[in-house]
Amino acid sequence: MRYILLSFCFFFAAAFSFNRPTADTPPPTLKLALLKYSGGGDWYNDVNSLKNLAKFCNDNLHTNFDLEYGTVEPGSAEIFNYPMVYATGHGNMLFSDLEARNMRAYLEGGGFLLLNDDFGLDPFVRPTMKKVFPELDFVELPFAHPIYHQKYPFNNGLPKIHEHDGKAPQGFGLLWQGRLVCYYDFETDLGDGWDDVHNDPQELRNKALQMGANIVQYVFGQ
């Protein structure tokens, strides 16, 4: 299964271009995915987030994402069809033993998990990911990390989109064999900024979308 995903990632990386596609070589369509997890958390929150992020990336990075995203469960074989999976919510997130093993295989094989704290996710997401990688801890990424310096420079790290507890936003990562396999935005809520459920000012919404595009560009450039 790991080698299947590696071949998928090679295919996606070859197809992903930051130049406009030509008529002679139309790139294949890429698709993002939303993670449907157990535990009672509202995994389905921010229904337009991935659609808006895909459109922003198509317009500004010249990607060719399908605006309709997939929905996958952590234990499913279908997760291996997606180069990047997004998870969000406010509440409990649980992985069974099988789901944790499958998620680990997906991430070790080249996949990427983007976790979005929609406020209140932190107490649940940390033990859940510890089940996936017992030997790893989330580490805060420094402001100099390349994920903040793709097309859009964020010299002070994550932009603050929503107040939540009023704390500074933080970006955490899980590094497996030196590769960032999971990025976790905390105390900012990029997903709500993409979805614009709070009628954010356009400047704030642009910052959320730009940071999302940076993450996408970084993932495909690893």
Beta strands, then each sheet from edge to edge (+ up, - down):
strand 1: 33-35
strand 2: 70-72
strand 3: 84-89
strand 4: 112-117
strand 5: 139-140
strand 6: 170-176
strand 7: 179-186
sheet 1: 2+ 1+ 3+ 4+ 7+ 6- 5+
end
